[in-house]
Amino acid sequence: MVHNSEILGALVDIVRGPESTLEDVEIAGRGISAEARFSRTLIADKWTVYDDPVPVLMERNLAFSDHLIERGEIGDSLAELWRRRCAGEIDAAAFTATLEDLVRRLEEQPEEAFAAAQNAPEKQRAADAAGEQRAAVAAGEQQAAVAAGKERAAVAAGKERAAYVEAQLAADAARERRAPEVAEG
């Protein structure tokens, strides 16, 4: 799948342009990498089949659409920035600072886009996990503690067991003390 990207085109122009400094080339290279990550993530998401409820799917699509709109704005800003640099309307320092800001936004975006899009299903998965954990606790506190890797819970269960055994011993001792009284009476 070939991805035609205004962002990629603008970044390649910056890398190839004689007006670019080495720092500009480095920053543009980071932008190219960010665009590649986004494209790869976009393709993977496109081929993923989700079995989430319709409201969750709608929320995911809306969040993702917002990020695509922002991405379009970044592409427009990159193209305009490069046009201004080539026309001599912006100096090298201001160009580099603005390019850095735009590329930083690109680098953040794949994670933000899909984290926001995945947020609702993650909440549902967390709720499901909490329900499973409650079921495991109901099935047996010590077994759930070991399964979950909670050493403190296992220690607490051991203390409870020790307290139970101690209470049983005390009850047995009390019965033994009462046993002679019952025999005498």
ABEGO torsion letter per residue (X at the ends): XBBBBAAAAAAAAAAABAABBAAAAAAAAAAAAAAAAAAAAAAAAAABBBABBAAAAAAAAAAAAAAAAAAAAAAAAAAAAAAAAAAGABBAAAAAAAAAAAAAAAAAAAAAAAAAAAAAAAAAAAAAAAAAAAAAAAAEAAAAAAAAGBAAAAAAAAAAAAAAAAAAAAAAAAAAAAAAAAAAX
